[in-house]
Amino acid sequence: MISKRKLLGLAATFGLAGLIPSLAMAKNPFDFQTPVTPIAKETLYIHNLFLIIIAVIFTLCLGILFYSLVMHRKSRGHKSALFTKPTTTKQWIFTIIPFLALAFIDYVVLGIPAFHSILALADTSHADMVVKVTASQWKWQYEYPKDGIKFTSTLSTPQSQISGKQPPDKHFLLEVDHPLVLPTNKKIRIVLASNDVIHAFWVPAFGIKQDAVPGYLRNTWVDIKKPGVYRGQCAELCGVGHAFMPIVVIAKPEAEFTAWLAQQKIKQARAATAENKNFSKRELLARGKSVFKANCAACHQLNGMGIPGTFPPLAEGKAFSASPQMLEQLRKRGFYKNGKIVMGPVKDHVDIVLHGIHGTAMPAFVSQLSDADIAALVTYERNDFGNHTGDVLQPSQVKSIRSTKK
């Protein structure tokens, strides 16, 4: 038989076990990321408050349980009660008080702060600036409408790490070529859109997770209080490249952000100048390889072999199976001749890159890639992977094809 001292010792042990999580939250490696926005701080406050409350309730209930086991055990002459419902005043008190206490905790102690956080998150008014974030498979496009700046952010983790040929680094699958840059201590309205399927913009340190839904504009906001680099991911399963769609945000003090904006405007001006330039074949191939790696390799693979039965290969003579709709669309455009995907007319090749293939996984890049990028990409695809068409496409030709498409 277990002694009274041992039972009390067990009760104390379980009670401490219930309190330890709430006491050690600040050092818990599995805890939230350090919050840097008002919403994230409120979320963490409610989370910690909830843990403390349930730890206290757990400890009290466990204490009462062990007290009853010790003080009302059979060896002391107690008999089990045939309890069906409260009958005495004491029984009603012990039934109603816990119910009222839990209702108070749920609707007042936790409910009011939670309701306040929800209202605050929905209030995107009086923003100091607006940033538009457009999701697509599998990249993010960031736009600063007021300043005329727009760029695409894609995964930059080396393929050698993804394939397991090299060990992953500290930020494996959380690295991008062009991060989103935002100022600190400014209320920033984020307008979310999607070009294809449902995605989700999730940065834990900001305390936000907002879906980007095709055909709708969704809104959220951040007010970053501390400069630094903050990482997140797409949090909705959006296809085969879902794991390769990270978010990196660099928060800068206002002066540094203003300087960054000025640099981006210079880069955009240079890029606009390049749209009227005639590039050499070598320049187009080098640029096209970079564009392909950032935008096309996730589906067609770096070697152009594609994924059998899902994404067609671009390599010479590599036949593939795909949906009847995709095969029919490719045949209509003059592609898929003798197993050579890139042997179709150049104009139709550009049209596919610009507008994709409706009803298939081939996305439209009309708003994501410049004329120079598309010219380089098409030139690269038609002169690499064993293809030798000899075609060289200039930005002016892409501009002409773009303008004729309604």
C-alpha positions in Angstrom: 0.0 0.0 0.0 1.3 3.5 -0.9 1.9 5.6 2.1 0.4 9.0 2.7 3.9 10.7 2.4 4.5 9.1 -1.0 1.1 10.1 -2.3 1.7 13.7 -1.2 5.2 13.6 -2.8 3.7 12.4 -6.1 1.1 15.2 -6.0 3.8 17.8 -5.5 5.8 16.3 -8.3 2.9 16.5 -10.8 2.1 20.0 -9.6 5.6 21.3 -10.3 5.5 19.5 -13.7 2.4 21.6 -14.5 4.1 24.9 -13.5 7.5 24.3 -15.1 6.4 25.1 -18.7 5.0 28.5 -17.7 8.0 29.4 -15.6 10.5 28.4 -18.2 8.8 29.9 -21.3 11.4 32.6 -21.9 14.2 30.0 -22.3 12.1 27.3 -24.1 13.8 26.6 -27.5 10.4 25.5 -28.8 8.7 28.8 -28.0 7.6 31.5 -30.4 10.1 33.6 -32.3 10.9 36.9 -30.6 8.0 39.2 -31.6 8.9 42.4 -33.4 5.5 43.8 -34.2 2.6 44.9 -31.9 0.4 42.0 -33.2 3.1 39.4 -32.6 3.6 40.7 -29.0 -0.1 40.5 -28.3 -0.3 37.0 -29.7 2.6 35.9 -27.5 1.1 37.6 -24.5 -2.2 35.7 -24.9 -0.3 32.4 -25.6 1.7 32.8 -22.4 -1.3 33.8 -20.3 -3.2 30.8 -21.6 -0.3 28.5 -20.6 -0.1 29.9 -17.1 -3.8 29.6 -16.6 -4.0 26.0 -17.7 -0.9 25.1 -15.7 -2.6 26.6 -12.6 -5.9 24.8 -13.3 -4.0 21.5 -14.0 -2.1 21.8 -10.7 -5.2 22.6 -8.6 -7.2 19.7 -10.2 -4.3 17.3 -9.7 -3.9 18.5 -6.1 -7.6 17.9 -5.4 -7.4 14.5 -7.0 -4.5 13.3 -4.9 -5.9 14.9 -1.8 -9.1 12.9 -2.3 -7.1 9.7 -2.9 -5.3 10.2 0.4 -8.0 11.6 2.6 -11.0 9.6 1.3 -9.4 6.2 0.6 -11.1 2.9 1.6 -8.6 2.1 4.3 -9.8 5.1 6.3 -13.4 3.8 6.2 -14.7 5.8 3.3 -17.3 4.3 0.9 -17.8 5.3 -2.7 -20.7 7.7 -3.2 -23.6 7.0 -5.6 -23.4 10.5 -7.0 -25.7 11.3 -9.9 -26.3 15.0 -9.7 -25.8 17.9 -7.3 -28.3 17.7 -4.4 -26.7 19.6 -1.5 -25.7 23.3 -1.3 -22.0 22.3 -1.2 -22.3 20.1 -4.3 -24.0 22.9 -6.2 -21.3 25.4 -5.2 -18.6 23.0 -6.3 -20.4 22.5 -9.6 -21.3 26.1 -10.4 -18.2 27.9 -9.3 -15.8 26.1 -11.7 -18.2 26.6 -14.5 -18.4 30.4 -13.8 -14.6 30.6 -13.4 -14.0 28.9 -16.7 -16.5 31.1 -18.4 -14.9 34.2 -16.9 -11.4 33.0 -18.0 -12.6 32.1 -21.6 -14.7 35.2 -22.3 -13.0 37.9 -20.2 -9.4 37.0 -19.3 -8.6 35.5 -22.7 -11.5 36.6 -24.8 -11.1 40.4 -24.5 -7.4 40.5 -25.4 -8.0 38.0 -28.3 -10.9 40.1 -29.6 -8.7 43.2 -29.4 -5.9 41.5 -31.4 -8.3 40.4 -34.1 -9.7 43.9 -34.5 -6.2 45.4 -34.5 -5.0 42.9 -37.2 -8.0 43.8 -39.4 -7.4 47.6 -39.2 -5.1 48.4 -42.1 -6.1 52.1 -42.2 -3.7 55.0 -41.7 -0.8 53.1 -43.2 2.5 55.0 -43.8 3.2 52.9 -47.0 1.7 50.1 -49.1 3.5 47.0 -50.4 1.8 44.6 -52.8 2.8 41.0 -52.5 1.8 38.6 -55.4 2.3 34.9 -54.9 2.7 32.4 -57.7 4.1 28.9 -58.1 6.6 29.1 -56.5 7.9 32.6 -55.9 6.9 36.0 -54.5 6.7 39.3 -56.4 7.1 42.4 -54.3 5.9 45.8 -55.5 6.2 49.3 -54.1 3.4 51.1 -56.0 4.3 54.6 -54.9 7.9 54.3 -55.9 7.4 52.3 -59.1 9.6 49.4 -57.9 8.8 45.8 -58.6 10.9 42.6 -58.4 10.6 38.8 -58.0 12.0 36.9 -55.1 12.9 33.2 -55.5 14.8 30.5 -53.6 18.6 30.8 -53.7 19.6 27.7 -51.8 22.2 25.9 -54.0 20.9 22.9 -55.9 23.8 20.8 -54.5 22.3 21.2 -51.0 18.8 20.4 -52.2 19.9 17.2 -53.9 22.0 16.2 -50.8 25.4 16.5 -52.5 26.4 19.1 -49.9 25.3 19.5 -46.3 22.6 22.1 -45.7 23.6 25.5 -44.3 22.0 27.4 -41.4 19.2 28.8 -43.5 18.6 25.8 -45.7 15.5 26.5 -48.0 15.1 29.9 -46.3 17.3 31.9 -48.6 16.2 34.1 -51.5 17.9 36.1 -54.2 15.9 39.3 -53.6 14.4 39.8 -50.1 11.6 42.1 -49.2 13.0 45.3 -47.7 10.8 47.3 -45.3 11.4 50.3 -42.9 11.1 50.0 -39.2 8.6 52.0 -37.0 6.2 52.5 -39.9 2.8 51.0 -40.4 3.0 49.1 -43.6 -0.1 47.8 -45.4 0.5 44.6 -47.2 -1.9 43.8 -50.1 -1.8 40.1 -51.0 -2.8 38.6 -54.4 -2.2 35.3 -56.2 -1.6 34.4 -59.8 -2.6 30.8 -59.6 -3.5 28.8 -56.4 -3.9 29.6 -52.8 -0.7 30.6 -51.0 -0.1 32.1 -47.6 2.2 34.8 -46.5 3.6 33.8 -43.1 6.4 35.4 -41.1 6.3 34.1 -37.5 8.2 37.1 -35.9 5.5 39.4 -37.4 2.6 37.4 -36.0 0.9 37.3 -39.3 -0.3 34.5 -41.6 -2.6 35.7 -44.4 -3.8 33.7 -47.4 -3.3 34.9 -50.9 -6.4 33.8 -52.9 -6.8 33.9 -56.7 -9.2 36.6 -57.7 -9.2 38.5 -54.4 -7.1 41.1 -52.7 -6.3 40.3 -49.0 -4.9 42.8 -46.6 -2.8 42.7 -43.5 -0.2 45.0 -41.9 3.1 45.1 -40.0 4.9 47.7 -37.9 8.4 46.3 -37.3 10.0 47.7 -34.2 13.5 46.2 -34.5 15.9 46.1 -37.5 17.0 42.7 -38.7 16.4 39.8 -41.0 13.2 37.8 -40.6 12.3 34.6 -42.4 9.0 32.9 -43.2 7.4 30.6 -45.7 4.4 30.0 -47.8 2.1 28.2 -45.3 -0.5 26.7 -47.7 0.2 23.6 -49.7 0.5 25.1 -53.2 2.0 22.4 -55.3 5.2 20.4 -55.9 7.4 23.5 -55.2 5.7 24.4 -52.0 8.9 23.7 -49.9 10.9 26.1 -52.2 8.9 29.3 -51.6 10.5 31.1 -48.6 10.0 34.6 -47.5 12.9 36.8 -46.3 12.3 40.3 -45.0 15.0 42.8 -44.2 13.9 45.5 -41.8 16.0 48.7 -42.0 15.9 52.0 -40.2 14.1 54.7 -42.2 17.3 56.4 -43.4 18.8 53.1 -44.6 15.5 52.2 -46.3 15.3 55.5 -48.1 18.9 54.9 -49.4 17.9 51.4 -50.5 14.9 52.8 -52.4 17.1 55.2 -54.3 19.4 52.3 -55.3 16.5 50.3 -56.5 15.2 53.2 -58.7 18.7 53.4 -60.3 18.6 49.7 -61.0 15.1 49.9 -62.5 16.2 52.7 -64.7 19.2 50.7 -66.0 16.9 47.7 -66.6 14.5 49.9 -68.6 17.5 51.0 -70.7 18.4 47.4 -71.4 14.9 46.8 -72.9 16.1 48.8 -76.0 19.5 47.1 -76.3 20.6 44.5 -78.8 22.4 41.7 -76.9 25.0 39.3 -78.2 24.2 35.6 -78.2 26.7 35.0 -75.4 25.0 37.7 -73.3 21.6 36.3 -73.9 22.7 32.8 -73.0 24.3 33.9 -69.8 21.3 35.9 -68.8 18.8 33.3 -69.9 20.5 30.6 -67.8 20.1 32.8 -64.7 16.4 33.5 -65.5 15.8 29.8 -66.2 17.4 28.8 -62.9 15.3 31.3 -60.9 11.9 30.8 -62.6 11.8 27.5 -64.6 14.1 25.0 -63.0 11.7 23.9 -60.2 9.5 22.3 -62.9 11.7 21.7 -65.9 14.8 20.9 -63.7 18.3 22.4 -64.2 19.2 19.9 -66.8 16.0 20.5 -68.8 14.7 16.9 -68.3 11.5 17.9 -66.5 9.5 15.6 -64.4 8.1 12.6 -66.4 4.3 12.7 -66.7 4.1 16.1 -65.0 6.4 18.7 -66.4 7.7 18.4 -70.0 11.4 18.2 -70.7 13.1 20.9 -72.8 16.1 18.7 -73.7 16.4 17.5 -77.3 14.5 14.4 -78.2 13.1 13.7 -74.8 9.5 12.7 -75.2 7.0 13.0 -72.4 3.5 12.1 -71.2 1.3 14.8 -69.9 -2.4 15.7 -69.7 -4.3 15.6 -73.1 -5.0 19.3 -72.7 -1.4 20.2 -72.5 -0.4 18.0 -75.4 -3.2 19.4 -77.5 -2.2 23.0 -76.7 1.5 22.3 -77.6 0.5 20.6 -80.9 -1.7 23.6 -81.8 1.3 25.9 -81.3 3.5 23.7 -83.5 5.5 22.2 -80.6 6.2 18.6 -79.7 7.7 17.7 -83.1 9.6 14.5 -83.1 9.9 14.7 -79.3 11.5 18.2 -79.5 9.6 20.6 -77.4 11.5 23.8 -78.4 11.1 23.2 -82.1 7.9 25.2 -82.4 7.7 28.8 -83.8 9.6 31.4 -81.8 6.5 33.6 -81.6 4.5 30.8 -80.0 7.4 30.0 -77.7 7.3 33.5 -76.4 3.5 33.4 -76.1 3.7 30.4 -73.9 6.2 32.0 -71.6 4.2 35.2 -71.5 0.7 33.8 -71.0 1.3 30.2 -69.9 -1.1 27.4 -70.9 -4.5 27.8 -69.4 -5.7 24.8 -67.4 -2.2 23.4 -66.9 0.7 23.9 -64.5 2.4 26.2 -67.0 2.2 29.7 -65.4 2.1 33.1 -67.1 5.2 35.3 -66.7 3.8 38.4 -68.5 3.9 40.5 -65.3 7.0 38.9 -63.7 9.6 39.0 -66.4 10.9 41.9 -68.5 11.2 41.8 -72.3 15.0 41.4 -71.9 14.5 38.5 -69.5 12.1 36.7 -71.8 14.3 37.2 -74.8 17.2 35.7 -72.9 15.2 32.8 -71.6 13.8 31.8 -75.0 17.2 32.1 -76.6 18.7 29.9 -73.8 16.0 27.2 -74.0 16.4 27.0 -77.8 20.2 26.8 -77.7 20.9 24.6 -74.7 20.0 21.2 -73.3 21.1 19.7 -76.6 19.0 22.1 -78.7 20.7 23.8 -81.6 18.0 26.0 -83.3 20.4 28.9 -83.6 17.6 31.3 -82.8 18.6 34.6 -81.1 15.8 36.7 -79.8 16.0 40.4 -78.9 13.9 42.4 -76.3 12.4 44.5 -79.1 11.0 41.3 -80.7 9.4 40.3 -77.3 8.0 43.7 -76.9 6.3 43.4 -80.4 4.8 40.0 -79.5 3.7 41.2 -76.1 1.9 44.2 -77.7 0.0 42.1 -80.2 -1.5 39.8 -77.5 -4.8 41.0 -76.0 
